[in-house]
Amino acid sequence: MNRNYKEMQLLKLNKYSRQYIDNFDKELDYQDINKQMREFSGAEYSIFYTFEENEKDFTLVGFDGNESNIKKVMDIIGYNIVGKKFKYEENRHRRLESSIITKIESLKELVGSALPDIIISIMEKIFPIDHILVVRVTKDEETIGSFNLIFYKNQNKNDNEMLKLFASQIGLFINNKRYEQKTFESTKRFQSLLKNSVSIIVIFDNKGNYIDASYSAAESLGLKKEELIGKNFKKIIPEYKAEDFMNTITTINKTKQPLHKEDTLIVDGEERIYESIIFPIKQKEDEVVLFGSIANDITEKKEKEKEIIYLNFHDHLTGLYNRRFFEEELKRLDVERNLPLSIITIDVNGLKLINDTFGHNKGDETLIKSAKAIKNSLRADEIAARMGGDEFSIILTKCDESQANSVVKRIKENIEKESEKEIPFSLAIGAYTKTRSKEDISNILKNAESKMYTNKIFSDQSRRREAVLTILTTLHEKHQREEKHSKRVSQLAYSLGKGLEIKGDKLDKLKTAGLLHDIGKIAIDYSIIEKEGSLSDKEYEEIKKHPEMGYRILSSSMEYQDIAKIVLYHHEKIDGSGYPKGIKGNEIPIESRIISIVDAYDAMTSSRPYRPKGMSSEKAAQIIKENLGTQFDFEIGSFFIEEVIPEINNDKKG
């Protein structure tokens, strides 16, 4: 290849380049590029394809040569192939992609299965082909186009390096034009978004000057949009934010990739969290010169995420950690550097009694107070968790047995402050310490639980008896009339039972049942018990709950379980119309039948909130008599009227 030829080819390349640069703002004319390649290569025909970004599908965008023969080809095929899209064929293209320039000997080898064999045969008669050069157009080793140069015999005088240079130049121009098109479309969409979006959207250059912005973006900075445009961000945002801004520009310039960020901004004096994406819009040579940013307020989303995380690891009622967190932390903290490691397990005594008697709201209050007492006994970094129901557990790192016992003591002291006089509760507590790394932490937990349950068993009965007596005392303090009534009923029950020849423990239980028969009223609203007027139907239904409430309170203690049954049935009637169970006749325990009579008698003869003065003994006896066999046991009632009431009256006279 002589020197003059090469120089001429280089001059042609320079001329083509000048044309592309001068027409940079115009659409690429692929047919014109194809004509230049035919002229540059001296080929009889030049066919130009551009590839999609997937490097698979491709479109025929230029076909240059003898127009008469090209028209014949179109007629044979049956359509204009310029603009036709073709599918990638793996086997055919693998060979063509092995180098920038590939020489093939036949049209069939080039076309493959894209056209029927008979059409290829006809075309080969039209084109007396000697060979074809396939010249790949690439950018960063990716195929973006391809020239098929058809040569007749003795026609190809090319220097392949010159063809590669031409193809490389075309690749650069096509890639830049594609990028410009994308940038134009992206900018157009982005500017459309600016007009209507409530998001914080800005366009800025590589110096940090605001080019455009949404109204919400300007408002977030305390400016009007027209005040923001043209200003540099260094004059708008704090210095530390400005430095971060420049670092973002530098990073995107290096990677040419979008960057996701999370920032905290002060908007209207309030701290807000924004999630943003900053991305390149326009690139000049190898530098990004225009950027876009879209930011959205995610403060509420973040708060919701925090709430979900909190709920995942905290007990919603007490605010302490939950079992899941406790178990994960126990695994994490079970390491030698944390020894000695102590575990404290806690159970709320009497929670079932409180739930059954006063309702679950009171039970929840008890759990909250227990949690408060526990939390106030610990350091901020010590872990307390509600394990479920009425159980709590504590992890104490670097805490020996003596220190753990001190914590237990503080908890007990604090629980005494939280426990109510009218609804007493206490905690059963067990503690155990791990001192050697070989000890299994699960065994430490079991040992702590074992000590806690032992503590609970030994204190349980005395505690339950104490709880019953405390509730009774609280009832009598709230309603002093009830205390006098209970003592009179107790004495009357004893007198009637003795007259009916009930003896020993049975008589003692009857007397105690008389004292405790209204203990369930502790759960009834004060205003109902002390109401001076008639009760409404709803209020009366509340009053009717007290036998069952009393039963629940008393049955919680083994000592009072027999008495609990007497109290449960003391408002039952012989004809089955009483409450709470509606049992009748001898189904009702004799002790309950006795208390039913003496309770009614004392209620009629003493003052009540709704009746300042009680009726006479004679009138009360008459009412009892009228209800024998229906409300009251006939034999017991008769004996009470005939034997006990006269004795009561004689005692009053004496």
C-alpha positions in Angstrom: 0.0 0.0 0.0 1.7 3.2 -1.2 2.2 6.2 1.1 0.1 8.5 -1.0 -2.9 6.2 -0.7 -2.6 6.1 3.0 -2.3 9.9 3.2 -5.4 10.3 1.1 -7.3 7.9 3.3 -6.3 9.9 6.4 -7.4 13.1 4.7 -10.8 11.5 4.0 -11.1 10.4 7.7 -10.3 13.9 8.8 -12.9 15.3 6.4 -15.5 12.9 7.8 -14.6 13.8 11.3 -15.0 17.4 10.6 -18.5 16.8 9.2 -19.6 14.9 12.3 -18.3 17.6 14.6 -19.9 20.4 12.6 -23.2 18.5 12.6 -23.0 17.3 16.2 -26.4 18.7 17.1 -28.1 16.9 14.2 -29.3 13.3 13.9 -26.8 10.8 12.6 -27.4 10.0 8.9 -26.6 6.3 8.8 -27.1 6.1 5.0 -24.6 8.9 4.6 -22.1 7.1 6.9 -22.6 4.0 4.9 -21.9 5.9 1.6 -18.7 7.2 3.1 -17.6 3.7 4.1 -18.2 2.5 0.5 -16.2 5.4 -0.9 -13.5 4.9 1.7 -13.1 1.2 1.2 -13.7 1.1 -2.6 -16.3 -1.7 -2.1 -18.9 -2.3 -4.8 -21.6 -2.3 -2.2 -21.8 -1.4 1.5 -24.4 -2.6 4.0 -24.6 -1.0 7.4 -26.2 -2.5 10.5 -26.6 -1.0 14.0 -27.0 -3.2 17.0 -29.3 -2.8 19.9 -27.8 -2.3 23.4 -28.3 -6.0 24.1 -25.7 -6.6 21.3 -28.1 -9.2 19.8 -30.9 -7.7 17.7 -29.7 -5.5 14.8 -31.2 -3.2 12.2 -30.1 -2.7 8.6 -29.8 1.1 8.4 -27.9 1.7 5.1 -27.4 -0.1 1.7 -25.3 1.7 -0.8 -24.2 0.7 -4.3 -25.7 0.3 -7.8 -29.2 1.5 -7.2 -30.7 -0.6 -10.0 -29.3 -3.9 -8.6 -30.3 -2.9 -5.0 -33.9 -2.3 -6.3 -33.8 -5.8 -8.0 -32.8 -7.3 -4.6 -35.7 -5.5 -2.9 -38.1 -6.8 -5.5 -36.9 -10.4 -5.1 -37.1 -10.2 -1.3 -40.5 -8.6 -1.5 -39.9 -5.6 0.8 -37.5 -2.8 1.5 -34.8 -4.2 3.8 -33.6 -0.8 5.0 -35.0 -0.4 8.4 -35.6 -4.1 8.8 -34.7 -5.6 12.2 -33.0 -9.0 12.4 -32.5 -11.5 15.1 -29.1 -12.5 16.4 -27.9 -16.0 15.2 -25.5 -17.5 17.7 -23.5 -19.8 15.3 -23.2 -17.3 12.5 -22.2 -14.3 14.6 -19.7 -16.2 16.9 -17.2 -16.3 14.0 -17.8 -12.7 13.0 -17.2 -11.4 16.6 -13.7 -13.0 16.9 -12.0 -10.0 15.3 -12.8 -6.5 14.1 -12.5 -7.5 10.4 -13.6 -10.9 9.1 -13.3 -12.1 5.5 -16.1 -14.4 4.2 -16.4 -16.0 0.8 -20.1 -16.2 0.0 -23.4 -14.4 0.6 -24.8 -17.6 2.1 -22.2 -17.5 4.8 -23.1 -13.9 5.5 -26.9 -14.1 5.5 -27.3 -17.5 7.2 -31.0 -18.4 7.7 -32.2 -14.7 7.4 -33.2 -15.4 3.8 -34.4 -18.5 1.9 -31.7 -20.4 -0.1 -33.4 -19.7 -3.4 -33.4 -16.0 -2.9 -29.7 -16.1 -1.9 -29.0 -18.0 -5.1 -30.7 -15.3 -7.2 -28.9 -12.5 -5.4 -25.5 -14.2 -6.0 -26.3 -14.1 -9.8 -27.0 -10.3 -9.5 -23.8 -9.8 -7.4 -20.8 -11.6 -8.8 -19.2 -11.6 -5.3 -15.5 -12.4 -4.9 -15.5 -11.9 -1.1 -17.1 -9.9 1.7 -15.4 -8.0 4.5 -17.4 -7.8 7.8 -16.1 -4.8 9.7 -17.3 -4.5 13.3 -18.0 -1.1 14.8 -17.3 -1.2 18.5 -17.2 0.9 21.7 -15.4 -0.5 24.7 -15.2 -3.9 23.0 -19.0 -4.0 22.6 -20.5 -4.3 19.1 -22.7 -1.3 18.3 -22.6 -1.7 14.5 -21.3 -3.6 11.5 -20.4 -2.9 7.8 -20.7 -5.6 5.2 -18.4 -4.6 2.3 -19.1 -6.5 -0.9 -16.1 -6.7 -3.3 -15.9 -8.0 -6.8 -12.8 -9.7 -8.1 -9.6 -7.7 -7.8 -11.5 -4.8 -6.3 -10.3 -4.9 -2.7 -7.1 -2.8 -2.2 -7.7 -1.9 1.4 -5.3 -1.6 4.3 -7.3 -3.3 7.1 -5.8 -1.0 9.7 -7.4 2.0 7.8 -10.8 0.2 7.8 -10.4 -0.4 11.6 -9.6 3.3 12.1 -12.7 4.3 10.1 -14.9 1.9 12.1 -13.4 3.1 15.4 -14.2 6.7 14.5 -17.8 5.7 13.6 -18.2 3.8 16.8 -17.2 6.9 18.8 -19.6 9.1 17.0 -22.5 6.7 17.3 -21.9 6.1 21.0 -21.7 9.9 21.6 -24.9 10.5 19.7 -26.7 7.7 21.6 -25.6 9.2 24.8 -26.7 12.7 23.7 -30.1 11.3 22.8 -30.5 9.6 26.1 -29.4 12.7 27.9 -31.9 14.8 25.9 -34.7 12.4 26.7 -33.7 12.1 30.3 -33.4 15.9 30.7 -36.8 16.4 29.0 -38.5 13.9 31.3 -36.7 15.4 34.3 -37.7 19.0 33.6 -41.3 17.8 33.1 -41.1 16.2 36.5 -39.8 19.5 38.0 -43.0 21.3 37.2 -45.4 19.0 39.0 -43.5 17.0 41.6 -43.8 17.5 45.4 -40.4 15.8 45.7 -37.2 17.9 46.3 -35.7 17.9 42.7 -32.7 19.9 41.5 -30.5 20.1 38.5 -27.0 21.4 39.1 -23.7 21.6 37.2 -20.3 20.2 38.2 -19.4 23.5 40.0 -22.4 23.2 42.3 -24.6 25.9 40.6 -28.3 25.3 40.7 -29.6 25.1 37.1 -33.2 24.2 37.8 -35.3 23.1 40.8 -38.8 22.1 41.8 -40.8 24.6 43.9 -40.6 22.2 46.9 -36.8 22.1 46.7 -36.6 25.9 46.9 -39.1 25.9 49.8 -37.1 23.4 51.7 -34.1 25.8 51.6 -36.3 28.7 52.6 -36.1 30.4 49.2 -38.3 31.1 46.2 -37.4 29.1 43.1 -36.2 32.2 41.2 -33.9 33.1 44.1 -32.4 29.6 44.1 -31.6 29.3 40.3 -28.1 30.4 39.4 -26.8 30.4 43.0 -24.0 28.1 44.1 -24.8 25.6 46.8 -21.9 26.8 48.9 -23.9 30.0 49.5 -27.1 28.1 50.4 -26.3 25.1 52.6 -24.0 24.7 55.7 -20.3 24.3 55.1 -20.2 20.7 56.2 -23.1 19.9 53.8 -21.3 21.7 51.0 -18.2 19.6 51.4 -20.3 16.4 51.3 -22.0 17.8 48.2 -18.7 18.2 46.4 -17.6 14.7 47.4 -20.8 13.4 45.9 -20.0 15.2 42.6 -16.5 13.8 42.6 -17.7 10.2 43.2 -20.3 10.3 40.4 -17.7 11.8 38.1 -15.5 8.8 38.8 -18.1 6.0 38.6 -20.6 7.6 36.2 -23.2 5.8 38.3 -26.2 7.1 40.4 -25.5 7.5 44.1 -28.1 6.8 46.8 -27.9 8.9 50.0 -29.7 9.6 53.2 -29.5 13.1 54.8 -31.0 14.9 57.7 -32.2 18.4 57.0 -33.8 21.1 59.1 -37.0 22.2 57.5 -39.2 24.9 59.2 -37.2 24.3 62.3 -37.9 20.6 62.4 -35.4 17.8 61.7 -36.4 15.7 58.7 -34.8 12.7 57.1 -34.5 12.6 53.3 -33.7 9.8 50.9 -32.1 10.9 47.7 -30.6 9.7 44.4 -28.1 11.8 42.6 -27.3 10.9 39.0 -25.5 12.1 35.9 -27.6 13.8 33.3 -25.0 15.1 30.8 -21.5 14.1 30.1 -18.9 16.1 28.1 -15.9 14.0 27.0 -15.1 12.0 30.2 -16.6 14.5 32.7 -20.2 14.7 34.0 -21.2 18.3 33.6 -24.8 18.1 34.6 -26.4 16.3 37.5 -29.9 15.6 38.8 -31.1 14.9 42.3 -34.4 13.6 43.6 -35.1 13.6 47.3 -38.1 12.4 49.3 -39.0 13.0 52.9 -38.9 9.6 54.6 -39.1 10.8 58.2 -42.5 9.0 58.9 -41.2 5.9 57.1 -38.1 5.9 59.3 -40.1 6.4 62.5 -42.4 3.5 61.4 -39.3 1.4 60.9 -38.0 2.3 64.3 -41.4 1.4 65.8 -41.3 -2.0 64.0 -37.8 -2.6 65.3 -38.8 -1.6 68.8 -41.8 -3.9 68.7 -39.7 -6.7 67.4 -37.5 -6.6 70.5 -39.8 -5.0 73.2 -42.8 -6.1 75.1 -45.6 -3.8 74.0 -47.2 -3.7 77.5 -44.3 -3.1 79.9 -41.7 -1.5 77.5 -39.1 -4.1 78.7 -37.3 -6.3 76.2 -39.2 -9.4 75.0 -38.2 -13.1 75.1 -36.8 -13.0 71.6 -34.4 -10.2 72.4 -33.5 -11.8 75.8 -32.6 -15.2 74.2 -30.5 -13.5 71.5 -28.7 -11.3 74.0 -28.1 -14.3 76.3 -26.3 -16.1 73.5 -24.3 -13.0 72.6 -23.3 -12.2 76.2 -22.4 -15.8 77.1 -18.7 -15.3 76.7 -15.8 -15.5 79.2 -15.1 -11.8 79.4 -18.6 -11.3 80.9 -18.1 -13.7 83.8 -19.4 -13.9 86.4 -22.7 -13.7 84.6 -25.9 -13.8 86.7 -29.5 -14.5 85.7 -32.5 -13.5 87.8 -35.9 -15.0 87.0 -39.1 -13.4 88.4 -42.7 -14.4 88.7 -45.6 -12.1 89.7 -47.4 -13.7 92.6 -51.2 -13.4 92.6 -51.6 -12.2 89.0 -54.3 -14.8 88.3 -56.2 -13.7 91.4 -56.0 -10.0 90.3 -57.1 -10.9 86.8 -60.0 -13.0 88.0 -61.1 -10.6 90.6 -60.4 -7.1 89.3 -60.2 -7.8 85.5 -57.3 -7.9 83.1 -56.8 -4.1 83.1 -55.8 -4.3 86.8 -53.6 -7.3 85.9 -51.9 -5.3 83.2 -51.4 -2.4 85.7 -49.7 -4.9 88.0 -47.4 -6.1 85.3 -46.5 -2.5 84.4 -45.8 -1.7 88.1 -43.7 -4.9 88.4 -41.7 -3.9 85.3 -41.1 -0.4 86.7 -39.9 -1.8 90.0 -37.5 -4.2 88.1 -36.2 -1.5 85.7 -35.6 1.0 88.6 -33.5 -1.6 90.3 -31.1 -2.0 87.4 -28.4 0.1 85.7 -29.2 1.4 82.2 -27.1 -1.2 80.4 -28.5 -4.2 82.3 -31.1 -6.2 80.4 -34.6 -7.0 81.8 -37.2 -8.8 79.7 -40.8 -9.9 80.0 -40.7 -13.5 79.0 -44.4 -13.9 78.7 -47.4 -13.9 81.1 -46.3 -13.0 84.6 -42.6 -14.0 84.1 -39.6 -11.7 83.8 -35.8 -12.4 83.4 -32.7 -10.3 83.9 -29.1 -10.7 82.6 -26.3 -9.2 84.7 -22.8 -9.3 83.2 -19.7 -9.2 85.4 -22.0 -9.7 88.4 -21.2 -12.2 91.1 -23.7 -14.0 93.4 -23.4 -11.3 96.1 -24.1 -8.5 93.7 -27.0 -10.4 92.2 -28.5 -10.8 95.7 -28.2 -7.1 96.2 -30.2 -6.5 92.9 -32.8 -9.0 94.2 -33.1 -7.0 97.4 -33.5 -3.7 95.5 -36.3 -5.3 93.4 -38.2 -6.4 96.5 -37.9 -3.0 98.1 -39.1 -1.3 95.0 -42.0 -3.7 94.5 -43.2 -2.9 98.0 -43.5 0.8 96.9 -45.5 -0.2 93.8 -47.9 -2.7 95.5 -51.3 -1.3 96.2 -52.9 -1.7 99.6 -56.2 -2.8 98.2 -54.7 -5.1 95.5 -51.5 -6.5 97.0 -49.0 -8.4 95.0 -45.4 -9.6 95.4 -42.7 -11.2 93.3 -41.1 -14.7 93.6 -37.5 -14.3 92.6 -34.6 -16.7 91.9 -31.0 -15.9 91.0 -28.1 -18.0 89.8 -24.6 -17.2 88.7 -22.3 -18.6 86.0 -18.7 -18.5 87.1 -16.9 -20.9 84.7 -17.0 -20.7 80.9 -17.6 -24.5 80.6 -21.0 -24.2 82.4 -24.0 -24.4 80.0 -25.9 -21.1 80.1 -29.2 -23.0 79.7 -28.5 -24.8 83.0 -27.9 -21.5 84.7 -31.3 -20.3 83.5 -32.9 -23.5 84.7 -31.3 -23.2 88.1 -32.5 -19.6 88.5 -36.0 -20.7 87.6 -35.8 -23.6 90.0 -34.9 -21.3 92.9 -37.7 -18.9 91.9 -40.3 -21.7 91.9 -39.0 -23.0 95.2 -39.4 -19.5 96.6 -42.9 -19.3 95.2 -44.0 -22.6 96.6 -42.8 -21.9 100.2 -44.3 -18.4 100.3 -47.4 -19.2 98.3 -50.0 -20.3 100.9 -49.1 -17.7 103.5 -49.1 -15.0 100.7 -52.5 -16.1 99.4 -54.0 -16.1 102.9 -52.5 -12.7 103.4 -53.9 -11.5 100.1 -57.5 -12.6 101.1 -57.3 -10.9 104.5 -55.9 -7.7 102.9 -58.7 -7.7 100.4 -61.3 -8.1 103.2 -59.7 -5.3 105.2 -59.7 -3.0 102.1 -63.4 -3.8 101.5 -64.2 -3.0 105.1 -62.2 0.2 105.0 -64.0 1.4 101.9 -67.4 0.3 103.1 -67.6 0.4 106.9 -71.3 -0.6 106.8 -70.2 -3.8 105.1 -67.8 -4.7 107.9 -70.6 -4.5 110.5 -72.9 -6.4 108.2 -70.3 -9.2 107.7 -69.7 -9.6 111.4 -73.4 -9.8 112.2 -74.0 -12.3 109.4 -71.0 -14.4 110.7 -72.5 -14.4 114.3 -76.1 -15.1 113.0 -74.8 -18.0 110.8 -72.9 -19.4 113.8 -76.1 -19.2 116.0 -78.3 -20.8 113.4 -75.8 -23.5 112.5 -75.2 -24.4 116.2 -79.0 -24.6 116.6 -79.2 -27.0 113.7 -76.5 -29.1 115.5 -73.6 -28.3 113.1 -70.4 -28.8 115.0 -66.6 -28.6 115.0 -64.7 -27.5 111.9 -67.9 -27.3 109.9 -69.4 -24.8 112.3 -66.2 -22.8 112.3 -66.1 -22.7 108.5 -69.8 -21.5 108.5 -68.9 -18.6 110.8 -65.9 -17.7 108.6 -68.0 -17.9 105.5 -70.4 -15.5 107.1 -67.6 -13.1 107.6 -66.3 -13.5 104.0 -69.6 -13.9 102.1 -69.4 -10.4 100.5 -65.6 -10.3 99.9 -66.4 -10.3 96.1 -67.8 -6.8 96.5 -64.2 -5.5 96.4 -64.4 -5.7 92.6 -67.7 -3.8 92.4 -67.7 0.0 91.8 -67.9 2.0 95.0 -70.7 4.1 93.6 -72.9 1.1 93.1 -72.5 -0.3 96.6 -73.1 3.1 98.2 -75.9 4.2 95.9 -78.8 5.7 97.8 -81.5 5.2 95.2 -82.7 2.1 93.4 -80.2 0.2 91.2 -80.5 0.2 87.5 -80.7 -3.2 85.7 -77.1 -2.8 84.6 -76.0 -2.0 88.2 -77.9 -4.9 89.6 -76.2 -7.2 87.1 -72.8 -5.9 88.4 -73.9 -6.6 92.0 -74.9 -10.1 91.1 -71.2 -10.8 90.1 -70.0 -10.6 93.7 -70.5 -14.3 94.7 -68.4 -15.5 91.8 -65.8 -12.8 92.5 -65.7 -13.9 96.1 -65.3 -17.5 95.0 -62.3 -16.6 92.8 -60.6 -14.7 95.6 -61.1 -17.4 98.2 -60.4 -20.4 96.0 -56.9 -19.0 95.2 -56.0 -20.1 98.8 -56.1 -23.7 99.7 -57.1 -22.7 103.2 -60.3 -21.1 102.0 -61.4 -23.5 99.2 -64.3 -25.0 101.1 -65.5 -21.6 102.2 -65.3 -20.4 98.6 -68.0 -22.9 97.6 -70.3 -21.6 100.4 -69.8 -18.0 99.3 -70.4 -18.9 95.7 -73.9 -20.2 96.4 -75.2 -17.9 99.1 -77.5 -16.1 96.7 -79.1 -19.2 95.2 -82.8 -19.8 95.9 -84.6 -23.1 96.8 -86.8 -22.9 93.7 -83.7 -22.4 91.4 -84.4 -18.7 90.6 -81.2 -17.4 92.3 -77.7 -16.7 91.1 -75.1 -17.3 89.9 -75.7 -20.9 88.9 -79.5 -21.2 89.3 -79.3 -24.5 91.3 -82.1 -25.5 93.7 -83.1 -27.4 96.8 -80.5 -29.7 98.3 -78.1 -28.9 95.5 -77.3 -25.8 97.4 -74.9 -26.5 100.3 -76.6 -26.3 103.7 -74.1 -23.6 104.8 -75.0 -21.5 101.7 -78.7 -21.9 102.6 -78.1 -20.8 106.1 -76.1 -17.7 105.0 -78.8 -16.8 102.5 -81.4 -16.5 105.3 -79.3 -14.7 107.9 -77.8 -12.4 105.2 -81.4 -11.4 104.1 -82.5 -10.9 107.7 -79.6 -8.6 108.6 -80.0 -6.7 105.4 -83.7 -6.1 106.2 -83.2 -5.1 109.8 -80.2 -2.8 109.4 -79.8 0.6 107.7 -78.7 0.6 104.0 -77.6 3.4 101.6 -81.0 3.1 99.9 -82.9 2.8 103.3 -81.7 4.8 106.2 -83.6 2.8 108.8 -84.0 -1.0 109.0 -87.4 -2.7 109.4 -88.5 -4.4 112.6 -87.4 -8.0 113.5 -91.1 -9.1 113.3 -91.6 -7.7 109.8 -88.3 -9.3 108.5 -89.4 -12.6 110.0 -92.8 -12.3 108.2 -91.0 -11.7 104.9 -88.8 -14.7 105.4 -91.8 -16.8 106.3 -93.6 -15.7 103.1 -90.7 -16.8 101.0 -90.1 -20.2 102.6 -90.0 -23.0 100.0 -89.3 -20.5 97.2 -86.4 -18.3 98.2 -85.4 -19.9 101.5 -85.1 -23.4 102.8 -88.4 -24.3 104.6 -87.0 -26.2 107.5 -83.9 -24.0 108.1 -86.0 -20.8 107.7 -88.7 -22.1 110.0 -86.1 -22.9 112.7 -84.6 -19.5 112.3 -88.0 -17.7 112.7 -89.1 -19.9 115.7 -85.9 -20.3 117.6 -83.1 -17.9 116.6 -85.0 -14.7 116.1 -86.8 -14.8 119.5 -83.4 -15.4 121.1 -82.0 -12.4 119.3 -84.9 -10.3 120.5 -84.5 -11.5 124.1 -80.8 -10.6 124.0 -81.7 -7.1 122.8 -84.2 -6.7 125.6 -81.7 -8.0 128.2 
